[in-house]
């Protein structure tokens, strides 16, 4: 039987391995995403889950969250938060794209 200390060590090692794999993948993604003043972030509303990761990552205050009525009759909540990019303050830095867990944000030409 595995002792609690062995289990903690195994979990820490696995978390470290997963973290390194994700960091590597994000590094590859970062190289593939165009950036600059001529680019602006765009949110695909149906993919956005309103998690707030993008607003935390954005240093330019170029993202706001708004409430959207739920379209699903299966969920008994009145609204869901969605992200919206403010075009003028957006500098095209790509941080929100990397922060989004659902890939709802992409970079497009201004």
C-alpha positions in Angstrom: 0.0 0.0 0.0 1.2 3.5 -0.8 2.0 5.7 2.1 0.5 9.3 2.3 4.0 10.8 2.0 4.7 8.7 -1.2 1.3 9.7 -2.6 2.1 13.4 -2.0 5.5 13.0 -3.7 4.0 11.2 -6.7 1.3 13.9 -7.1 3.9 16.7 -6.9 6.1 15.0 -9.5 3.1 14.5 -11.8 2.0 18.1 -11.3 5.5 19.2 -12.2 5.6 17.1 -15.3 2.2 18.4 -16.5 3.2 21.9 -15.8 6.4 21.6 -17.8 4.5 20.0 -20.7 1.9 22.8 -20.7 4.6 25.5 -20.5 6.3 23.9 -23.5 3.1 23.8 -25.5 2.3 27.5 -24.6 5.8 28.4 -25.8 5.1 26.8 -29.1 1.7 28.5 -29.3 3.3 31.8 -28.5 5.6 31.6 -31.5 2.7 30.8 -33.8 0.5 33.7 -32.7 1.1 37.0 -34.6 1.4 40.1 -32.4 1.8 43.8 -32.7 -0.1 47.1 -33.0 -1.7 45.9 -36.3 -3.3 43.0 -34.4 -6.2 43.0 -32.0 -7.7 40.2 -29.9 -11.1 38.8 -30.7 -13.4 36.7 -28.5 -15.6 33.9 -29.9 -18.6 34.4 -27.6 -19.9 30.8 -27.7 -16.5 29.4 -26.5 -16.0 32.0 -23.7 -16.9 30.6 -20.2 -16.4 33.9 -18.4 -13.5 32.6 -16.3 -11.8 36.0 -15.9 -8.3 34.6 -16.8 -8.0 37.0 -19.8 -8.8 40.1 -17.7 -6.2 39.1 -15.1 -3.6 38.6 -17.8 -4.3 41.8 -19.6 -2.1 44.7 -18.5 -3.8 47.2 -20.7 -7.4 47.0 -19.3 -8.5 46.1 -22.8 -11.0 43.4 -21.7 -14.3 43.7 -20.0 -16.8 41.1 -18.8 -20.5 41.4 -19.5 -23.5 39.3 -18.7 -25.2 37.3 -21.5 -28.5 35.5 -21.1 -28.1 31.7 -21.0 -29.2 30.0 -24.2 -29.4 26.5 -22.6 -32.7 25.4 -21.1 -30.7 22.7 -19.1 -29.0 25.3 -16.9 -31.0 27.1 -14.3 -29.0 30.3 -14.1 -30.1 33.7 -15.5 -26.9 34.8 -17.1 -23.3 33.9 -17.9 -20.3 36.2 -18.0 -18.6 36.7 -21.4 -15.4 38.6 -22.3 -15.3 41.5 -24.8 -12.1 43.1 -26.2 -11.9 46.9 -26.2 -10.2 47.6 -29.5 -8.6 50.9 -28.7 -6.7 50.0 -25.6 -5.7 46.5 -27.0 -2.0 46.5 -27.9 -1.9 43.1 -29.5 0.4 41.6 -26.9 -1.2 38.0 -27.1 -1.3 37.5 -23.3 -5.1 37.0 -23.2 -4.8 34.4 -26.0 -2.4 32.3 -23.9 -4.4 32.8 -20.7 -7.7 31.6 -22.2 -8.4 27.9 -21.2 -11.0 27.4 -23.9 -9.1 29.0 -26.9 -12.0 31.5 -27.2 -9.6 34.3 -28.0 -7.6 34.8 -31.2 -5.6 37.6 -32.8 -7.0 39.2 -35.9 -5.9 42.1 -38.1 -7.2 45.5 -36.9 
